Amino acid sequence: MPLKSLSSGFRKYLANVSWLAFEQAVRLGTALVVGVLVARYLGPEAFGELNFAISFAGLFAAFSTLGLDNLVVKKLVRDTENVEKILGTTFALKLLGALLGFIFVSLFLQLPQIKANDSIVYIIAAIAFFQASNNIDFFFQAKTKNKYVARVKMVQTSLFALTRIVLIVIESDLIWFAWAYLLDAIVLALGLLFVFYKHSHYSFSSWRWDQSLAVSLLKSSWPLILSSLVISVYMKIDQVMLQYFIGLPAVGLYAAASRLSEIPYVIPIIIVTALFPAIINARKTSPALYEKRMRHLYSLMFTIALLVILPVTFLSDWIIGFLYGIEFSGSAEVLQIHIWTCIFVFWGLAMSRWVLAEKLQKTEFYYQFAGMVTNIILNTILIPEFGISGAAWSTLVSQFAANLCYPALFGRQFRLQIKYQIISINFVRWLFKTKVL
């Protein structure tokens, strides 16, 4: 079909997806190469220490976002008259949330069970303050003008690679790699402020606080805050528990594999981020079109997940050996198990936007909480028995439970989402039968 025959709206969304995909492809490719070089340089123990700090700080990341991210996009799409008020209020809320998260990190670091390099953890935790500027990213998402943010992130990615390569060449200590993470956040924040100044008719100085809006946003987002906190725990707790039960080298081996299997997670983020405004609009104008788009979204997620999972499952030993070397050979089995989380994470990301559109945030919290509890219980049982492979199985089972099993228990609307997922499985089976794949 010629591009001219496409609707202007579709071309707009297509261009938006293209910029997101290109930026993320550059970012992921760079992160993969540099991450492998850093892991090889540091070795399992030091690499484990760095990733433990990232995971520990990540447990409290929900406080820095306050569950506002998707709500801000939705608000900016619908309320174009109060952009400065929305941006100013969410920026201030995110700063307060970052402060709250930093306080919790400080308190939990005092526990005798937590054996960590405090300086590294504090440096990583400080990143949350600069992430408050992400509301500019949401502004451009709402305007479907992601190309401006994509350019900033590509510059940041280049500096990300350069700083780490320099640190490896000059044989820097571990703490300088933590400082490099903080530098990345500062560069991104400054870049976002710059493109906002250049490519919008608003200014940072026009942002203003509105107490009534803040209260309204927090009333809507508090279930999402709890849900995000729960998700942070069951996405990061495995490495914290590995450090407690086994030690930092185990964290390094597990992190090397889980980072590889988490790289594809960005694919649904790109797709859902770009298409969310279109899905919201379809819900307002045509329930049938809205349902059709959700069904197609699930089919697409499942198909892409399988295309990622199958080759990685059979080539995990070779992938780990080629990328990390013999020192990380213990990571291969973890990768083989952990990569299967892609199916359930992809579905979960699609469902999270549907939950927001249907205003079912409170219900989402229940099954995410159940998934977290499942993960902690399984980690407690399986890590002492099976080591890092036990942590991988715990993550896989808890993702399956949180994104498929538990939602089926919470009413008709969530069972409708399960129906979409079953349709997506049948769709892929048909593709294989007809030899399309």
C-alpha positions in Angstrom: 0.0 0.0 0.0 1.5 3.4 -0.9 2.3 5.6 2.0 0.2 8.4 0.5 -2.9 6.3 0.8 -2.4 5.9 4.6 -4.3 8.2 6.9 -2.4 11.0 8.4 -3.1 9.7 11.8 -1.6 6.3 11.0 1.5 7.9 9.4 1.9 9.9 12.6 1.8 6.8 14.8 4.1 4.9 12.4 6.7 7.7 12.5 6.4 7.7 16.3 7.1 3.9 16.5 10.0 4.2 14.0 11.8 6.8 16.2 11.2 4.8 19.3 12.4 1.6 17.7 15.5 3.1 16.2 16.5 4.8 19.5 15.9 1.7 21.5 17.8 -0.5 19.0 20.8 1.8 19.3 20.5 1.9 23.1 20.1 -1.8 23.5 22.9 -2.7 21.1 25.2 -0.3 22.9 24.1 -1.5 26.3 24.7 -5.1 25.4 28.2 -4.6 24.1 29.3 -2.3 26.9 27.6 -4.4 29.5 29.5 -7.5 28.3 32.8 -5.5 28.4 32.1 -4.3 31.9 31.1 -7.8 33.2 34.3 -9.3 31.7 36.4 -6.5 33.2 34.9 -6.7 36.7 34.3 -10.4 37.0 31.4 -12.2 38.7 32.0 -10.8 42.2 32.5 -7.1 41.5 29.8 -7.3 38.7 27.5 -8.8 41.4 28.3 -6.0 43.8 27.4 -3.4 41.2 24.2 -5.2 40.2 23.2 -5.8 43.9 23.4 -2.0 44.4 21.2 -1.4 41.3 18.7 -4.1 42.4 18.6 -2.8 46.0 18.0 0.8 45.0 15.4 -0.5 42.4 13.3 -2.0 45.2 12.3 1.5 46.1 12.1 2.9 42.5 8.3 3.0 42.7 8.5 6.0 45.1 10.3 8.1 42.5 7.7 7.5 39.8 4.6 7.5 42.2 2.7 5.6 39.6 2.3 8.8 37.6 4.0 7.8 34.3 1.0 6.5 32.3 -1.4 8.9 34.1 0.7 11.9 32.9 0.5 10.8 29.3 -3.2 10.3 29.5 -3.7 13.6 31.3 -1.6 15.5 28.7 -3.5 13.9 25.8 -6.9 14.9 27.3 -6.1 18.3 29.0 -4.2 20.5 26.6 -5.2 23.7 28.4 -3.2 23.0 31.6 0.1 21.6 30.3 2.3 23.8 32.5 0.3 22.9 35.6 0.5 19.2 34.8 4.2 19.3 34.1 5.1 21.4 37.1 3.0 19.4 39.6 4.2 16.0 38.4 7.9 17.2 38.4 7.5 18.3 42.1 5.8 15.1 43.0 8.5 13.0 41.5 11.2 14.9 43.3 9.4 14.3 46.6 9.0 10.7 45.7 12.7 10.4 44.9 13.5 11.9 48.3 11.1 9.4 50.0 12.8 6.5 48.1 16.2 7.7 49.1 15.2 7.7 52.8 13.9 4.2 52.5 17.1 3.0 50.9 19.1 4.6 53.8 16.9 3.0 56.4 17.1 -0.5 54.9 20.8 -0.3 54.4 21.2 -0.3 58.2 19.8 -3.8 58.5 22.5 -6.3 59.5 21.3 -8.8 56.8 22.2 -6.3 54.0 25.9 -6.6 53.2 26.6 -3.9 50.6 28.9 -1.2 49.6 26.9 1.8 51.0 28.6 4.4 48.8 27.7 2.5 45.6 24.1 2.0 46.7 23.7 5.7 47.6 25.2 6.8 44.2 22.8 4.6 42.3 19.8 5.7 44.5 20.5 9.3 43.7 19.7 8.7 40.1 16.0 8.9 41.0 16.2 12.7 41.6 17.3 13.4 38.0 14.6 11.0 36.6 12.0 13.5 37.7 12.6 15.2 34.3 11.1 12.2 32.6 7.8 14.1 32.6 9.2 15.9 29.5 9.4 12.5 27.8 5.8 12.0 28.6 4.9 15.4 27.2 6.4 14.4 23.8 4.8 11.0 24.0 1.4 12.6 24.4 2.2 14.8 21.3 3.5 11.7 19.4 6.8 13.6 18.8 9.2 11.0 20.3 11.9 11.9 17.8 13.2 14.8 19.9 13.6 12.6 23.0 15.0 9.8 20.9 17.8 12.1 19.7 18.7 13.0 23.3 18.7 9.4 24.4 21.0 8.5 21.5 23.5 11.2 22.6 23.2 9.9 26.1 23.8 6.3 24.9 27.0 7.4 23.1 28.3 9.0 26.3 27.2 5.9 28.2 29.4 3.8 26.1 32.4 6.2 26.0 32.6 6.6 29.8 32.5 2.9 30.5 35.1 2.1 27.9 37.4 4.8 29.3 36.9 3.4 32.8 37.9 -0.1 31.6 40.9 1.2 29.7 42.3 3.1 32.7 41.4 0.2 35.0 39.1 2.1 37.3 37.8 1.0 40.6 34.2 -0.3 40.9 32.8 2.9 42.4 33.6 4.9 39.3 31.2 2.6 37.3 28.5 3.6 39.8 29.3 7.3 39.2 29.0 6.7 35.5 25.4 5.6 36.0 24.6 8.8 37.8 26.3 10.8 35.0 24.0 9.1 32.5 21.0 10.3 34.5 22.3 13.9 34.7 23.0 14.0 30.9 19.6 12.7 30.1 17.9 15.2 32.4 19.8 18.2 30.9 19.1 16.9 27.4 15.3 16.6 28.0 15.3 20.2 29.4 17.1 21.4 26.3 14.7 19.8 23.8 11.7 21.0 25.8 13.1 24.5 25.5 13.8 24.2 21.8 10.8 22.2 20.5 7.8 23.3 22.6 6.2 26.7 23.0 6.3 26.2 26.8 9.2 27.0 29.1 10.5 25.3 32.2 10.0 28.5 34.2 6.2 28.4 33.4 5.8 25.1 35.2 3.7 25.6 38.3 2.5 23.6 41.3 -1.2 23.0 41.7 -2.2 21.4 45.0 -5.7 20.2 43.9 -4.2 18.6 40.8 -1.5 16.9 43.0 -4.2 15.5 45.2 -6.2 14.3 42.2 -3.2 12.6 40.6 -2.2 10.9 43.9 -5.8 9.6 44.4 -5.7 8.1 41.0 -2.1 6.8 41.2 -1.9 5.4 44.7 -3.0 1.9 43.5 -0.3 2.2 40.8 2.3 3.3 43.4 1.6 0.1 45.4 1.5 -2.0 42.2 4.8 -0.5 41.0 6.3 -1.1 44.4 5.2 -4.7 44.3 6.5 -5.1 40.7 9.9 -3.5 41.7 10.2 -6.0 44.6 9.4 -9.1 42.6 11.6 -8.0 39.7 14.6 -7.1 41.9 14.2 -9.3 45.1 15.9 -12.3 43.4 19.3 -10.7 43.3 18.9 -9.4 46.9 18.0 -12.8 48.2 20.8 -14.4 46.2 23.3 -12.1 47.9 21.8 -13.2 51.3 21.7 -16.9 50.7 24.8 -17.5 48.4 26.9 -14.3 47.9 27.9 -11.7 45.4 29.5 -14.0 42.8 26.1 -15.7 42.4 24.5 -12.2 41.9 27.0 -11.5 39.2 26.3 -14.8 37.4 22.5 -14.3 37.7 22.7 -10.7 36.6 24.7 -11.5 33.5 21.9 -13.9 32.3 18.9 -11.9 33.5 20.2 -8.8 31.8 20.3 -10.6 28.5 16.8 -12.0 28.9 15.4 -8.6 30.0 16.7 -6.8 26.8 13.6 -7.9 24.8 11.4 -6.3 27.4 11.9 -3.0 25.7 10.0 -4.3 22.6 6.5 -4.2 24.2 7.4 -0.9 25.8 8.1 0.6 22.4 4.9 -0.8 20.9 2.6 0.0 23.8 4.1 3.5 24.4 3.6 4.5 20.8 0.1 3.0 20.4 -1.4 3.9 23.7 -2.9 7.2 22.5 -4.5 5.4 19.6 -6.0 2.7 21.9 -7.4 5.4 24.2 -9.0 7.2 21.3 -10.5 3.9 20.0 -12.1 3.3 23.3 -13.8 6.7 23.2 -15.0 6.3 19.6 -15.6 2.6 18.9 -15.8 -0.2 21.5 -15.5 -2.8 18.7 -12.3 -1.1 17.3 -10.9 -0.8 20.8 -11.4 -4.6 21.4 -10.0 -5.4 18.0 -6.8 -3.4 18.7 -6.3 -5.0 22.1 -6.7 -8.5 20.6 -4.2 -7.7 17.9 -1.8 -6.3 20.5 -1.8 -9.5 22.4 -1.3 -11.6 19.3 1.6 -9.4 18.3 3.2 -9.6 21.8 2.9 -13.4 21.9 4.4 -13.8 18.4 7.4 -11.6 19.1 8.0 -13.2 22.4 8.2 -16.7 20.8 10.5 -15.4 18.1 12.9 -14.2 20.8 12.6 -17.2 23.2 13.1 -20.2 20.9 16.6 -19.4 19.6 17.9 -18.2 22.9 16.6 -21.4 24.7 18.6 -23.6 22.4 21.7 -21.4 22.1 22.1 -20.2 25.7 25.4 -22.1 26.3 26.9 -20.6 23.2 25.6 -17.1 23.9 27.0 -17.0 27.4 30.3 -18.4 26.3 30.7 -16.1 23.4 29.7 -12.9 25.3 31.0 -13.4 28.8 33.6 -16.2 28.6 34.2 -19.3 30.7 34.1 -17.4 34.0 30.3 -16.8 33.5 29.5 -20.4 32.3 27.2 -20.8 35.2 24.9 -18.2 33.7 23.8 -20.3 30.8 21.1 -22.3 32.6 19.7 -19.2 34.1 19.4 -17.6 30.7 17.6 -20.7 29.3 15.0 -20.5 32.1 14.7 -16.7 32.5 14.1 -15.9 28.8 10.7 -17.6 29.0 9.5 -14.7 31.2 9.3 -12.7 28.0 5.8 -14.1 27.2 4.3 -13.1 30.5 6.1 -9.7 30.8 5.0 -8.8 27.3 1.4 -9.6 28.2 1.7 -7.8 31.5 2.9 -4.6 29.9 0.0 -4.7 27.4 -2.5 -5.4 30.3 -1.1 -2.6 32.4 -2.2 0.0 29.8 -5.6 -1.8 29.4 -6.0 -1.6 33.2 -5.3 2.1 33.1 -7.8 2.7 30.3 -10.5 0.7 32.2 -9.6 2.3 35.6 -8.9 -1.0 37.3 -5.7 0.1 39.0 -6.9 -1.2 42.4 -7.6 -4.7 41.1 -4.2 -4.8 39.3 -2.5 -4.3 42.7 -4.0 -7.5 44.1 -2.6 -9.9 41.5 0.7 -8.1 41.3 1.0 -8.4 45.1 0.1 -12.1 44.8 2.9 -12.5 42.2 5.4 -10.8 44.6 4.5 -13.1 47.5 4.7 -16.1 45.2 8.2 -15.0 44.1 9.5 -14.4 47.6 8.2 -17.8 48.8 9.6 -19.6 45.9 13.0 -17.9 46.2 13.1 -18.8 49.9 12.5 -22.5 49.0 14.4 -22.8 45.7 17.6 -20.7 46.1 19.0 -22.7 49.0 18.2 -25.9 47.1 19.0 -25.0 43.4 21.1 -21.8 43.7 20.8 -19.3 40.8 18.7 -21.6 38.7 16.2 -21.7 41.6 15.9 -17.9 41.4 15.3 -18.1 37.7 12.5 -20.6 38.2 11.0 -18.5 40.9 10.9 -15.4 38.6 9.4 -17.4 35.7 6.6 -19.0 37.9 5.7 -15.7 39.6 5.5 -13.9 36.2 3.2 -16.6 34.9 1.1 -16.3 38.0 0.9 -12.5 38.1 0.2 -12.0 34.4 -2.0 -14.9 33.6 -3.3 -17.1 36.5 -4.2 -14.5 39.1 -5.9 -12.0 36.7 -8.3 -14.9 35.7 -9.6 -14.9 39.3 -10.6 -11.2 39.4 -13.8 -11.0 37.3 -15.2 -10.9 33.8 -13.1 -8.0 32.5 -9.8 -9.8 33.4 -11.1 -13.0 31.9 -11.7 -11.1 28.7 -7.9 -10.3 28.7 -7.2 -14.1 29.2 -9.4 -14.7 26.2 -7.3 -12.3 24.2 -4.2 -14.2 25.3 -5.7 -17.6 24.3 -6.6 -16.1 20.9 -3.1 -14.9 20.5 -1.8 -18.5 21.2 -4.2 -19.9 18.6 -3.1 -17.3 16.1 0.5 -18.3 16.4 -0.3 -22.0 16.1 -2.1 -21.1 12.9 1.0 -19.2 11.6 3.1 -22.3 12.2 0.6 -24.6 10.6 0.4 -22.5 7.5 4.2 -22.1 7.5 4.0 -18.3 7.7 6.7 -18.6 10.5 
